[in-house]
């Protein structure tokens, strides 16, 4: 499994990816806009699972991630 950690701020999200080999990679930050979240899964491995920070932005992230096919 590839894990994606999401640090959610009001306007941007910082992302880190840990692959099956345990290697940690920082990904480019994205602006918290629906089209950015919906486009993100196509740029990542299909088995990727997201673990967002618990914050007030979580409901927006959850709505976009679910609509974009995230697990």
ROSE-4610 file (N, C-alpha, C; in Angstrom, 1 decimal, always signed):
// ROSE-4610
residu = [X/X/X/X/X/X/X/X/X/X/X/X/X/X/X/X/X/X/X/X/X/X/X/X/X/X/X/X/X/X/X/X/X/X/X/X/X/X/X/X/X/X/X/X/X/X/X/X/X/X/X/X/X/X/X/X/X/X/X/X/X/X/X/X/X/X/X/X/X/X/X/X/X/X/X/X/X/X/X/X/X/X/X/X/X/X/X/X/X/X/X/X/X/X/X/X/X/X/X/X/X/X/X/X/X/X/X/X/X/X/X/X/X/X/X/X/X/X/X/X/X/X/X/X/X/X/X/X/X/X/X/X/X/X/X/X/X/X/X/X/X/X/X/X/X/X/X/X/X/X/X/X/X/X/X/X/X/X/X/X/X/X/X/X/X/X/X/X/X/X/X/X/X/X/X/X/X/X/X/X/X/X/X/X/X/X/X/X/X/X/X/X/X/X/X/X/X/X/X/X/X/X/X/X/X/X/X/X/X/X/X/X/X]
num = [1/1/1/2/2/2/3/3/3/4/4/4/5/5/5/6/6/6/7/7/7/8/8/8/9/9/9/10/10/10/11/11/11/12/12/12/13/13/13/14/14/14/15/15/15/16/16/16/17/17/17/18/18/18/19/19/19/20/20/20/21/21/21/22/22/22/23/23/23/24/24/24/25/25/25/26/26/26/27/27/27/28/28/28/29/29/29/30/30/30/31/31/31/32/32/32/33/33/33/34/34/34/35/35/35/36/36/36/37/37/37/38/38/38/39/39/39/40/40/40/41/41/41/42/42/42/43/43/43/44/44/44/45/45/45/46/46/46/47/47/47/48/48/48/49/49/49/50/50/50/51/51/51/52/52/52/53/53/53/54/54/54/55/55/55/56/56/56/57/57/57/58/58/58/59/59/59/60/60/60/61/61/61/62/62/62/63/63/63/64/64/64/65/65/65/66/66/66/67/67/67/68/68/68/69/69/69/70/70/70/71/71/71]
x = [+0.8/+0.0/+0.9/+0.4/+1.1/+0.2/+0.8/+0.0/+0.4/-0.7/-0.6/-1.0/-0.1/-0.5/-0.8/-1.9/-2.3/-2.4/-1.6/-1.6/-2.5/-3.7/-4.6/-4.6/-4.4/-4.5/-5.8/-6.1/-7.3/-7.2/-6.1/-6.0/-5.1/-4.2/-3.3/-3.3/-2.8/-2.6/-1.2/-0.5/+0.9/+0.7/+1.4/+1.2/+2.6/+2.5/+3.7/+3.3/+4.1/+3.8/+4.8/+4.3/+5.2/+4.8/+5.8/+5.6/+5.8/+5.5/+5.7/+7.1/+8.1/+9.5/+9.8/+8.8/+9.0/+9.6/+10.0/+10.5/+9.5/+9.9/+9.0/+9.4/+8.3/+8.5/+7.6/+8.1/+7.2/+6.7/+5.4/+4.8/+4.5/+4.3/+4.0/+2.7/+2.7/+1.5/+0.4/-0.9/-2.0/-2.8/-3.5/-4.5/-5.7/-6.4/-7.6/-8.8/-8.8/-9.8/-10.3/-11.6/-12.2/-11.4/-11.2/-10.5/-9.1/-8.4/-7.1/-7.2/-8.2/-8.4/-8.9/-9.8/-10.3/-9.3/-8.3/-7.3/-6.1/-5.9/-4.8/-4.7/-5.7/-5.6/-5.0/-5.2/-4.6/-3.1/-2.6/-1.1/-0.4/-1.2/-0.6/-0.8/-0.1/-0.3/-1.8/-2.4/-3.8/-4.1/-3.1/-3.4/-3.3/-3.0/-2.8/-4.0/-3.7/-4.8/-4.4/-5.4/-5.1/-5.4/-4.6/-4.8/-4.7/-5.8/-5.8/-5.7/-5.1/-5.1/-6.5/-6.8/-8.2/-8.2/-9.1/-9.1/-10.5/-10.7/-12.0/-12.1/-11.0/-11.0/-11.4/-11.5/-11.6/-12.9/-14.0/-15.2/-15.1/-14.4/-14.2/-13.3/-12.2/-11.3/-12.0/-12.8/-13.6/-14.5/-15.2/-16.2/-15.4/-14.3/-13.6/-12.9/-12.3/-11.6/-12.5/-13.7/-14.6/-15.1/-15.4/-15.8/-14.8/-13.5/-12.4/-11.9/-12.5/-12.1/-11.1/-10.8/-9.8/-10.3/-9.4/-9.7/-9.2]
y = [-1.2/+0.0/+1.2/+2.2/+3.6/+4.5/+5.1/+6.0/+7.5/+8.3/+9.7/+10.4/+11.2/+12.0/+13.5/+14.0/+15.3/+16.3/+17.4/+18.4/+19.5/+19.7/+20.6/+21.9/+23.0/+24.3/+24.9/+26.1/+26.7/+26.8/+27.2/+27.5/+26.4/+25.8/+24.8/+23.5/+22.5/+21.2/+20.7/+20.3/+19.7/+18.2/+17.5/+16.1/+15.4/+14.2/+13.4/+12.0/+11.2/+9.9/+8.9/+7.8/+6.7/+5.5/+5.0/+3.9/+2.6/+1.5/+0.2/-0.1/+0.6/+0.4/+1.2/+2.0/+2.8/+4.2/+4.5/+5.7/+6.8/+7.9/+9.1/+10.2/+10.6/+11.6/+12.8/+14.0/+15.2/+15.5/+15.6/+16.0/+17.4/+18.0/+19.4/+19.7/+20.9/+21.3/+21.6/+21.5/+21.9/+22.9/+23.8/+24.7/+23.9/+24.2/+23.5/+23.9/+23.5/+23.7/+22.4/+22.2/+21.0/+20.3/+21.1/+20.6/+20.0/+20.6/+20.1/+18.7/+18.6/+17.3/+16.2/+16.6/+15.6/+15.1/+15.9/+15.6/+14.8/+14.9/+14.3/+12.8/+12.0/+10.6/+10.1/+10.7/+10.3/+10.5/+11.3/+11.5/+10.6/+9.7/+8.9/+7.4/+6.5/+5.1/+4.7/+3.8/+3.4/+2.8/+2.3/+1.7/+2.7/+4.0/+5.0/+5.2/+5.3/+5.6/+6.9/+7.8/+9.1/+9.1/+9.7/+9.9/+11.4/+12.1/+13.6/+13.9/+15.1/+15.7/+16.0/+15.7/+16.1/+17.6/+18.3/+19.7/+20.2/+21.4/+22.0/+21.8/+21.6/+21.4/+20.0/+19.1/+17.7/+17.4/+18.0/+17.7/+18.0/+19.1/+19.5/+18.4/+18.0/+17.0/+15.7/+15.3/+14.0/+14.0/+15.1/+15.2/+15.1/+15.8/+15.7/+14.4/+13.9/+12.6/+11.5/+11.4/+10.4/+10.5/+11.7/+11.9/+11.6/+11.7/+11.4/+10.0/+9.1/+7.7/+7.4/+8.3/+8.0/+7.0/+6.3/+5.4/+6.0]
z = [+0.0/+0.0/+0.0/-0.7/-0.7/+0.1/+1.1/+2.0/+1.7/+1.6/+1.4/+2.7/+3.2/+4.4/+3.9/+4.4/+4.0/+5.2/+5.1/+6.1/+5.6/+6.1/+5.6/+6.2/+5.4/+5.9/+5.2/+5.6/+5.0/+3.5/+3.0/+1.5/+0.8/+1.4/+0.7/+1.5/+0.8/+1.4/+1.1/+2.1/+1.9/+1.9/+1.0/+0.9/+1.0/+1.6/+1.7/+1.3/+0.6/+0.2/+0.7/+1.3/+1.8/+1.0/+0.2/-0.7/+0.1/-0.6/+0.0/+0.5/-0.1/+0.3/+1.5/+2.0/+3.2/+2.9/+1.7/+1.3/+1.4/+2.1/+2.2/+1.2/+0.5/-0.5/-0.3/-0.3/-0.2/-1.6/-1.8/-3.0/-3.1/-4.3/-4.4/-3.7/-3.0/-2.3/-3.4/-3.0/-3.8/-3.1/-3.9/-3.3/-3.1/-2.0/-1.6/-2.5/-3.7/-4.7/-5.2/-5.4/-5.8/-7.0/-8.1/-9.3/-9.0/-8.1/-7.7/-7.0/-6.1/-5.4/-6.3/-7.2/-8.1/-9.1/-9.5/-10.4/-9.8/-8.5/-7.8/-7.9/-7.8/-7.8/-9.1/-10.2/-11.5/-11.5/-10.6/-10.6/-9.6/-8.9/-7.9/-8.2/-7.5/-7.7/-7.4/-8.1/-7.9/-6.6/-5.9/-4.5/-3.4/-3.7/-2.7/-1.8/-0.5/+0.4/+1.1/+1.4/+2.0/+3.5/+4.2/+5.7/+5.9/+5.9/+6.2/+7.6/+7.9/+9.2/+9.6/+10.9/+11.4/+11.6/+10.9/+10.9/+10.5/+10.5/+10.0/+8.5/+7.8/+6.3/+6.0/+6.9/+6.7/+5.8/+6.1/+5.4/+3.9/+3.6/+2.2/+1.5/+2.2/+1.7/+1.5/+2.4/+2.4/+1.2/+1.0/-0.1/-1.5/-1.6/-2.9/-3.1/-2.0/-2.1/-2.5/-1.8/-2.1/-3.5/-4.0/-5.4/-6.4/-6.0/-6.9/-6.9/-6.1/-6.1/-5.0/-4.1/-3.1/-2.1/-1.5/-0.4/+0.9]
